[in-house]
């Protein structure tokens, strides 16, 4: 059995290693940092774990939930049904969307007060419209943004466009004027068919409740795990990867390679594409078109318990930096006072600022929603994640995203930037691409049983199209109502 080197012990790399080790493969897992999990984990800080940002686990994460059940950790998760919305100066009057991914609660959300009733209707109709688009439009939908698609429709309004942009920015950390309509369509169809609960979250931090159980399973199976190995170069010989060069604590170390899986972030992969690699795999240069941007996290430990903060995730509408947060003290044990895990999904305007200045700007923006929050802060931990950016599902990116197999016969790729039916930077995307890499390698080795990769179910398109056609008259009436209202 050939030795398999998997570089990168984030979620994709760990899943790849797990499935191959289950089939008897000799697997060594190399990780640059001192812990496993990558962006799906958390860093230890003075006895606490600081996360990359809060993470959600929708019901349509089929491969994630299979892994969760295999690890026996479903009790680590709780269901979430509400998504609170807050506008500047309106605290503590939150508006709440309840399981808004489900048609069952359509009327409840229609009258939620987040938008006017006509505009709330148009918001939901826009989702149905995009979800009903035929598959043959896939190439076109990848060439236009969600905003571009929406603004081409007769029912468009500025308010609904802003709401779509806001929710997409908080949901997948990519602005709607950048994210492709194709990616959004896929996510919407998965969520519509698998709507309840809206999503789940962990009862504690990612490292202890998610990554450690997976790491323990890898160790139980005998996977060789090595931390502190930072890949610096791929050595090529006879059109194959012959060895891997690592920086190990400042010392260069070269390790022979037979089969290699690179489960590293796209920005790290881009750095490895030198003359040797390009010479035999020019197609890999397409990944240079892919882009990653940081998503900052701000953990605020307050001096008291703020009773007016809901238990749900809170979306701050019209935030300068795309802020949203959750009070983890209401979910995790061990916290008496409020602890806000804040995500800043749009950090572009803060580029070049010092960390102190950037954190100050985020707190100032947060203060527009939570009065006197600055005086309540006992401790602030700011994580800009400049070195750990997230892959962006940009318009037109699909054609540049690689598959698991490469032009180099013994080199495979894993990571949520690779092509998969999930088509989204997410936990499910990372797991699915790890499974794709594991199955490609297993198939080439002709060992063990095939690795099953689950795909979320979707409504038949004719049902979505029928619903869209039946509801067109109401969309026209709602559009007319908005025009009359705004003309006053």
C-alpha positions in Angstrom: 0.0 0.0 0.0 1.6 3.3 -1.1 2.2 6.0 1.6 -0.2 9.0 1.3 0.9 12.4 2.4 -2.0 14.8 3.2 -0.8 18.4 3.7 -3.2 20.5 5.7 -5.2 19.3 8.7 -8.1 21.6 8.3 -11.5 20.0 8.0 -11.0 18.9 4.4 -7.6 17.3 5.2 -8.9 15.6 8.3 -11.9 14.1 6.4 -9.7 12.9 3.6 -7.4 11.2 6.1 -10.3 9.7 7.9 -11.9 8.0 4.9 -8.6 6.8 3.5 -7.4 5.4 6.8 -10.7 3.6 7.3 -9.8 1.7 4.0 -6.4 0.7 5.3 -4.3 3.3 3.6 -1.0 4.4 5.1 -1.7 8.1 5.8 0.5 10.9 7.3 -1.2 14.2 8.0 0.9 17.3 8.0 -0.2 20.6 9.6 1.7 23.9 9.7 0.2 25.1 12.9 0.2 23.6 16.4 -3.4 22.4 16.3 -5.7 20.7 13.9 -8.9 22.2 12.4 -7.7 25.2 10.4 -10.4 27.8 10.0 -13.0 25.3 11.4 -11.2 25.3 14.7 -10.4 27.7 17.5 -7.2 29.1 19.1 -6.4 28.8 22.8 -6.0 32.1 24.5 -5.4 32.3 28.3 -7.4 29.2 28.9 -10.2 30.2 26.5 -10.8 29.3 22.9 -11.2 32.2 20.4 -12.9 31.1 17.2 -12.4 32.2 13.6 -16.0 33.3 13.9 -19.3 31.7 14.7 -20.3 28.9 12.4 -23.7 27.5 11.5 -24.7 24.0 10.5 -27.9 23.9 8.4 -29.9 20.7 8.0 -28.8 20.3 4.3 -25.2 19.6 5.5 -25.7 16.0 4.7 -22.1 14.9 4.8 -21.4 16.9 7.9 -24.3 15.2 9.7 -23.2 11.8 8.6 -19.8 12.6 10.1 -21.4 14.0 13.3 -23.3 10.8 13.8 -20.3 8.6 13.1 -18.4 10.5 15.8 -21.5 10.3 18.2 -21.6 14.0 18.9 -25.0 15.1 17.7 -25.8 16.1 21.3 -23.0 18.8 20.9 -25.5 20.8 18.8 -28.6 22.8 19.5 -31.3 23.9 17.0 -31.7 27.5 16.1 -34.9 28.9 14.7 -34.7 32.7 15.0 -32.6 35.3 13.2 -33.0 38.7 14.9 -32.6 41.9 13.0 -31.7 45.3 14.5 -31.5 48.7 12.9 -29.4 51.6 14.3 -31.0 53.4 17.2 -33.8 50.8 17.7 -32.3 48.8 20.5 -33.9 46.8 22.2 -36.6 46.5 19.6 -35.5 43.5 17.6 -37.4 42.2 14.6 -37.2 38.4 14.2 -37.2 36.1 11.2 -38.4 32.6 12.4 -37.2 29.6 10.3 -37.5 31.9 7.3 -36.0 29.1 5.1 -39.3 27.2 5.5 -42.6 28.0 3.6 -44.4 26.9 6.7 -43.6 30.2 8.4 -44.1 32.4 5.4 -47.0 34.4 6.8 -45.3 34.8 10.2 -42.2 36.2 8.5 -44.2 38.3 6.0 -45.6 40.3 9.0 -42.3 40.2 11.0 -41.7 43.9 10.5 -38.2 43.5 9.1 -39.5 45.0 5.9 -42.9 46.3 4.8 -45.3 43.5 3.9 -45.1 44.1 0.1 -41.3 44.3 0.2 -41.1 41.2 2.5 -43.2 39.4 -0.1 -40.9 40.5 -2.9 -37.9 39.4 -0.9 -39.3 35.8 -0.7 -40.4 35.9 -4.3 -36.9 36.8 -5.4 -35.6 33.7 -3.7 -38.2 31.6 -5.4 -37.4 33.2 -8.8 -33.7 32.5 -8.6 -34.3 28.9 -7.2 -36.6 28.1 -10.2 -34.0 29.0 -12.8 -33.1 26.0 -15.0 -29.8 24.2 -14.9 -29.0 25.2 -18.5 -28.6 28.7 -17.2 -25.7 27.6 -15.0 -23.0 29.1 -17.1 -24.9 32.4 -17.3 -25.7 32.4 -13.6 -22.0 32.1 -12.8 -21.3 35.2 -14.9 -23.7 37.5 -13.0 -23.9 38.4 -9.4 -26.9 38.0 -7.1 -27.4 41.8 -7.2 -27.1 41.7 -11.0 -29.8 39.0 -11.2 -32.1 40.8 -8.9 -31.8 44.1 -10.6 -32.8 42.5 -13.9 -36.2 41.6 -12.5 -39.4 43.6 -12.8 -40.1 43.4 -9.1 -36.8 44.9 -7.9 -36.8 47.6 -5.2 -33.8 49.3 -3.5 -35.0 48.2 0.0 -35.3 44.5 -1.0 -31.9 44.7 -2.8 -30.3 46.1 0.4 -31.9 43.3 2.5 -30.7 40.6 0.1 -27.2 42.0 0.2 -27.2 42.2 3.9 -28.4 38.7 4.5 -26.1 37.2 1.9 -23.1 39.1 3.4 -23.9 37.7 6.8 -24.8 34.2 5.6 -21.8 33.4 3.4 -19.5 36.4 4.0 -19.5 37.5 0.3 -21.3 40.7 -0.8 -24.3 40.1 -3.1 -22.7 42.3 -5.8 -19.8 39.8 -5.9 -21.2 36.4 -5.2 -22.4 34.5 -8.3 -26.1 33.9 -8.8 -25.2 30.3 -9.5 -23.8 29.8 -6.0 -26.8 31.5 -4.4 -29.2 29.4 -6.4 -27.7 26.2 -5.2 -27.7 27.2 -1.6 -31.3 28.4 -1.8 -32.5 25.2 -3.3 -30.8 23.1 -0.7 -32.2 25.2 2.1 -35.7 25.2 0.7 -35.9 21.4 0.6 -34.2 21.0 4.0 -35.5 24.0 5.9 -35.9 22.8 9.5 -34.2 23.6 11.8 -33.0 26.8 10.0 -29.5 25.7 11.3 -27.8 24.3 14.3 -24.8 25.6 16.3 -22.4 24.0 18.7 -22.9 24.1 22.5 -19.3 25.1 22.9 -16.2 26.1 21.0 -15.3 24.4 17.7 -12.0 23.0 18.9 -13.4 21.0 21.8 -16.8 20.1 20.4 -16.0 19.5 16.8 -12.4 19.2 15.9 -11.2 17.2 18.9 -13.7 14.3 18.4 -12.6 14.1 14.8 -8.9 14.2 15.8 -9.5 11.4 18.4 -11.0 9.2 15.7 -8.0 9.7 13.5 -5.7 8.8 16.3 -7.8 5.8 17.1 -7.4 4.6 13.5 -3.6 5.1 13.7 -3.2 8.1 11.5 0.2 9.6 11.7 -0.4 13.3 12.6 2.5 15.8 12.5 2.1 19.4 13.5 4.5 22.3 12.9 5.2 21.2 9.3 4.8 24.1 6.9 5.0 23.1 3.3 7.3 25.4 1.3 7.9 23.5 -2.0 6.8 20.6 -4.2 9.7 18.8 -5.7 9.0 17.4 -9.2 10.7 14.4 -10.8 9.6 12.4 -13.9 6.4 14.5 -14.0 5.4 13.5 -10.5 5.7 15.0 -7.0 8.8 13.2 -5.7 9.2 14.9 -2.4 7.8 17.6 -0.1 9.9 20.4 1.4 8.8 21.5 4.8 9.9 24.2 7.2 9.9 22.5 10.6 10.7 25.0 13.4 13.1 27.0 11.1 14.8 23.9 9.7 14.2 22.7 6.1 13.2 19.1 5.8 12.6 17.1 2.7 10.2 14.1 2.8 9.8 11.6 0.0 6.3 11.5 -1.5 4.3 8.7 -3.2 0.7 10.1 -3.2 0.0 13.7 -2.2 -3.2 15.5 -1.2 -2.9 19.2 -0.8 -5.7 20.2 1.6 -4.4 23.8 2.1 -6.1 27.1 1.5 -6.2 28.5 -2.0 -3.9 31.4 -1.1 -1.3 28.9 0.1 -1.7 26.7 -3.0 -1.1 29.8 -5.2 2.3 30.3 -3.5 3.4 26.8 -4.5 2.9 27.2 -8.2 6.5 27.7 -9.3 8.2 26.9 -12.6 8.5 23.1 -11.8 4.8 22.7 -11.1 3.7 24.9 -13.9 5.9 23.0 -16.4 3.9 19.8 -16.0 0.5 21.2 -14.7 -0.1 24.5 -16.5 -3.9 24.1 -15.8 -3.2 24.6 -12.1 -2.3 28.2 -12.8 -6.1 28.9 -13.1 -6.3 29.0 -9.3 -4.4 32.3 -9.5 -7.8 33.8 -10.6 -9.3 32.8 -7.3 -9.6 35.3 -4.4 -9.7 35.1 -0.6 -10.6 37.9 1.8 -10.3 38.1 5.6 -13.4 37.9 7.8 -12.6 39.5 11.1 -13.9 38.3 14.5 -14.3 40.4 17.6 -14.9 38.7 20.9 -16.2 41.1 23.5 -16.3 40.1 27.2 -18.7 42.5 29.0 -18.8 43.6 32.6 -22.4 42.6 33.1 -25.2 40.5 31.8 -27.2 42.3 29.1 -30.7 40.9 29.5 -32.1 42.6 26.4 -29.8 40.6 24.0 -31.8 37.7 22.4 -30.4 34.2 22.4 -30.6 34.1 18.6 -28.0 35.4 16.1 -28.4 39.1 15.6 -28.0 40.8 12.2 -27.2 44.5 12.3 -28.9 46.0 9.3 -27.0 48.8 7.5 -23.8 48.1 9.4 -20.7 49.7 7.9 -18.7 46.5 8.2 -21.3 43.8 7.8 -21.6 43.1 11.6 -23.6 40.3 13.1 -23.2 38.6 16.5 -24.3 36.0 18.9 -24.2 36.1 22.7 -22.4 32.8 23.4 -22.8 33.2 27.2 -26.4 32.1 26.7 -25.3 28.9 25.0 -21.9 27.9 26.4 -21.3 27.1 30.0 -18.9 29.0 32.3 -19.9 32.5 31.5 -21.8 34.7 33.9 -21.7 37.9 31.9 -22.5 38.6 28.3 -19.9 37.5 25.7 -20.5 38.7 22.2 -18.9 36.8 19.3 -19.0 39.5 16.5 -18.2 38.9 12.9 -17.2 41.6 10.5 -18.0 40.3 7.0 -16.8 43.4 5.2 -13.3 44.6 6.2 -12.3 46.1 2.9 -12.5 49.7 4.1 -10.3 48.9 7.1 -7.3 47.6 5.1 -4.1 49.2 6.2 -5.3 50.1 9.6 -3.6 48.9 12.8 -5.4 46.2 14.7 -6.2 48.6 17.5 -7.7 51.2 15.1 -9.7 48.5 13.2 -11.1 47.1 16.4 -12.0 50.7 17.5 -13.9 51.2 14.3 -15.8 48.0 14.7 -16.8 48.8 18.2 -17.9 52.3 17.1 -20.1 50.7 14.5 -21.5 48.3 17.0 -22.3 51.2 19.3 -24.8 52.5 16.8 -26.9 49.5 17.7 -26.0 48.7 21.3 -25.9 52.0 23.3 -23.1 52.4 25.8 -21.5 49.1 24.7 -18.0 50.6 24.8 -18.2 51.3 28.6 -19.5 47.7 29.1 -16.4 46.0 27.5 -14.1 44.4 30.1 -11.9 42.7 27.5 -11.7 42.8 23.7 -10.1 40.1 21.6 -9.8 41.2 17.9 -8.8 38.6 15.3 -8.4 40.2 11.9 -7.5 36.9 10.2 -5.3 38.6 7.6 -3.3 35.3 7.4 -6.5 33.2 7.3 -8.8 34.7 4.7 -11.9 32.9 3.3 -12.3 31.9 -0.3 -14.7 34.2 -2.1 -17.4 32.7 -4.3 -16.9 35.4 -6.9 -18.8 35.8 -10.2 -17.0 33.8 -12.9 -14.9 31.8 -10.4 -16.3 28.4 -11.1 -14.3 27.8 -14.3 -11.1 28.5 -12.4 -11.8 26.2 -9.5 -9.8 22.9 -9.6 -11.1 19.4 -9.3 -9.8 16.8 -6.9 -7.5 15.2 -9.6 -4.8 17.3 -11.2 -2.6 17.0 -14.2 0.1 15.6 -11.9 -0.7 11.9 -11.6 0.1 11.6 -7.9 -1.2 15.0 -6.8 -4.8 15.6 -5.5 -6.5 18.7 -4.1 -9.0 19.2 -1.3 -10.6 22.3 0.1 -13.9 24.3 -0.3 -12.4 26.3 -3.2 -12.5 23.1 -5.3 -15.4 22.3 -7.5 -18.2 20.4 -5.9 -22.0 20.3 -5.9 -22.0 22.4 -2.7 -20.3 25.3 -4.5 -19.9 27.3 -1.3 -17.3 28.1 1.2 -18.7 26.3 4.2 -18.2 23.3 6.6 -20.2 21.2 4.2 -18.1 22.4 1.2 -14.9 21.5 3.1 -16.1 18.1 4.1 -17.5 17.3 0.6 -14.3 18.3 -1.2 -12.3 16.2 1.3 -14.5 13.2 0.4 -14.1 14.0 -3.3 -10.3 13.9 -2.9 -10.4 10.7 -0.9 -12.6 8.9 -3.4 -10.4 10.0 -6.4 -7.3 8.7 -4.7 -9.1 5.5 -3.5 -10.4 4.8 -6.9 -6.9 5.3 -8.5 -5.4 2.9 -5.9 -8.3 0.4 -6.3 -8.6 -0.2 -2.6 -11.6 -0.6 -0.3 -15.2 0.3 -0.9 -16.2 3.5 -2.8 -16.6 6.5 -0.6 -20.2 7.7 -0.7 -20.7 11.4 -1.1 -24.2 12.6 -0.2 -26.0 15.4 -2.1 -28.8 17.5 -0.5 -32.2 16.8 -1.9 -34.0 19.6 -3.9 -37.5 20.3 -5.1 -38.2 19.4 -8.7 -37.7 22.5 -10.8 -41.2 22.2 -12.3 -42.7 22.7 -8.8 -40.6 25.8 -8.1 -41.5 27.2 -11.6 -45.2 26.5 -11.1 -45.1 28.3 -7.7 -43.3 31.2 -9.3 -45.8 31.5 -12.1 -48.8 31.3 -9.8 -47.4 34.0 -7.6 -46.4 36.5 -10.3 -49.7 38.5 -10.0 -49.1 39.0 -6.3 -45.5 40.1 -7.0 -46.8 42.6 -9.5 -49.3 43.9 -6.9 -46.6 44.1 -4.2 -44.3 46.0 -6.6 -47.1 48.4 -7.3 -47.8 48.9 -3.6 -44.1 49.8 -3.0 -44.2 52.3 -5.9 -47.3 54.0 -4.4 -45.8 54.0 -0.9 -42.5 55.5 -1.9 -44.2 58.1 -4.1 -45.9 59.7 -1.1 
